[in-house]
Amino acid sequence: MTVTNILLSGIVGSTAYGLAHEGSDVDRLGMFATPTDELHGLRRPQESHVSTAPDRTLHEAAKWCRLALGGNPTVMELVWLPDELYEVRTPLGDELIFLRETLPSARRVRDAYLGYATQQFRKLQNRSEGTLSADTRKRTAKHARHLKRLCAQGYELYTTGQLTIRVEDPESYHRFGEQVAADPEAALPLLRGYEEAFAETRSVLPEQPDDTAADAWLRRVRRQFYTAALERSAS
């Protein structure tokens, strides 16, 4: 997969969380800019590129902003990574990192993180009957770890406006995963506890998103990559 104009890219997923084990995949997430003149035609350019081996997802800048403003936990990781996990950083990418605290809003963070965590719990429930194979047990433990991580990270973002990608005490997540693999219903108290915590806590985030900063940033992206196209055509 060849994608040009990558603005920001880094290693995400279990490696970033500190939950990777031997044999874990290395997941990469990034953002690119479509040349501005290509946005003016009849056919819309592709907004996402996904590949495996290596596992990499790249979103166009506008789509990434829409997902981030919607509270999407996966894309949000990209602007909160530890410095050593970035593989591509550009001035426009750094600008977006600087603006990261303007992106989340209380309602959307609450709905997105708890929503994703609930999806993980439903996956656990769907496997709760009968004897689990070794492979299913591993996937169940993985989904349990993600459930706990989503709850913890979402609550941190909701209450502090900050997002720590590497989890605290990774071993506790692995223990939780094994416990839930043995009894999927064991995940329910944690999920219910976080649902109550979100409901009872006042967020530091604005209730509704303000896309002013993201919109201004995207317009700078469009200007830069329109100028670049003009310069190429003139040369």
N, C-alpha and C positions, 0 to 999 in steps of 0.2 A: 504494500500500500504506500503510494507516494502522494503526500499532501504537502503543498507549499504554504508559505506564509504562516508558519506555526508561531504563535505569540507566547505560549506558555505550555509547558508539558512537564510531567513528573510521575514518579512512582507512587501509586496509591494502594488501596486494598490492604490485605493482611500484612504485607511487608511494612507499610506505613504505620499500621496500628500496633505493630510489635507482636502480632499473633501468628506470624508465619512459622511453619515447621518444615522439616525436610520434605521436599517434593511439592511445596506450595507454588502455585503459579505467581509470576510477577506481573501485576496489572499496571498499566500506564493509562493516564488520562491527560488530554491536552485540548487546546483551543487554537483555531486557525482563523484567518481572515480571508474571505472570498474577495478577489479583485472587484472593486466597486463597479466597474463597467459591466461585469457579468450579472449584476443584480438588476440591470435595466431591461433585459431581454424578456422574451415570452416564456422561456423555460427557466424555472427556478433552479439554481445550483443545489447540489446535494449538501444537506446541512450536517450530516454526521457520517463518519467513516469508522467502521468497526472491523477489527481483524483479530485473528487468533494466531498463536505461535509466531510472533509474540502477541500477547493479549493487549490490545491498545484501542482506546476509544478517543476520537477527536470530534469535537463539536465546533461548528461555525460560531463566530463571536456572538452574533445576535441570539442564536439558539441557547448558547451557554448562559447569556445574561437572563433570558426568559426563565430558564430552569432554576438558576440561582435565586432570582427574585421570587420564584415559587417555593423556595425552601428546599429544593431537591438535595438530599443529604450527600449523594454521590458527587455531583458537580461542585458542591460547596467545598469539598476537600481540597480542590485544586489551589485555592488561594490561601489555605491555612497550612500547607505542608512545611515541615522543617526544611531549612535552606538546602541541606545536603541531598534531599530527595528530588529537587528540581533538576531536570535534564536540559530543558530549554527555557531561558528567560530573556525576554526582550524588554526594551524600555516601555512599550505599551503593556506588556504583561506585568511589569513592576508597578505601573500605574494602577492596574486593576487590583493587585495585592494591597496597595495603599488604600484602595476604596472598599476593601472587603467588609468593613464594619457598617457600611451603608446599605448592604444588600439584604440582610435578614429582617424579617418582621415577625412579631409575636405569633399571630394567628397561623401564618403559613409555616413557620418552624414547628409549632406545636402539631399542626395537622400532618405535616410531611413526615416528621421523625416518628411520631406515634403511629402514623398510618403504615409506614414501612415496617416498624416493629410488629404491628398487628399482623401484617402479611407474613412475616417470619413465623409468628406463633401459629397461624393457620396451616402453614406448611408442616409444622411440628405435629399439629393435631391430625393431619391427614395421614401421618405415619404411626399414629399411636396404637393402632390395632395390630395384633399378631406379633410374631417374632421378627425382629429387624435383622437384616443381613449386615455383614460387616461394613459394606459400602454405604448402605442406608444409615447405619449408625453414625458413620463419619459425617455424612451430609447433615444429619440431624444435629450433631454437636456443632457443626459449622453454623447452621442457621440459629442455634441457640446463642452462640457467641455474638453473632451479628445483632440479634434481638437486644442483648444486654448493651452492646456498644451503641446502638442507635438510641436507646433510652438515655444512656449516660451522656453521650455527646449532645443530643438534642436538648437535654435539660440544662447542660452547661451553657450552650449557646443561648437558650431562652432566658436564663437567669443572670448571665454575665456579659453577653454580647461577644464572647470569645469562644473559640473552638480549638481544643487540643486534640490533635489527630492521634498521637501515640497514647494508648490507653494506660491508665495507672494499674499496676499489678496485673500484668498479662496472665499470670498463672491462675488467678481467680476466674478469669474468663474461660480458661481451659477446664478448670474444675466444674464450673457451671455447665459447660457444654457436655461433659461426661454425665453429670447428674441428670440433665434433661434428656440425653440420649437414652438413659435407663428409664426415665419416666417423663414424657413430654409435658404432662400437666404441671410438672415442677416449675415450668417457666411462668405460669400464670400469676403467682404472687408478685413476682418482680414487675411484670407488665402492669398489673393493677396498681401496684405501689407508685409507679411513675405516672400513671394516668391521674391518680389522686394528687401527686406532687405538682404536676402541671396545672391542674385545676385550682389548687389552693395557693399558688405562688404568683405574685405579680411580676411580669417580665420587665426587664430593662429595655426591651426592644419596642419600637413603635408598633401599634396594633396593626396598621396597614403599611405595605411597602411604599417607599418613596423612590421612584426610579430615575430621579433627576440626575444623579451622579453617573449612574450606569448609562443613561441615554447620552449624556455629554461625552463620556468615554467612547461609546460606540461611534458617535459622529466623528471623533478624532481618528478612529480606526478607518472609517470610510474615506475621510479626506486624505489620509496618508496613502491608502492603497488605490485611490483614484489618481493622485499625483504620480505615483509610481508607474501606473499604466500609461499615463500621458508621456512620461519621460522615456519609457521604452519605445513607444510609437514614434517619438521624435528622433530617436537615435538611429 
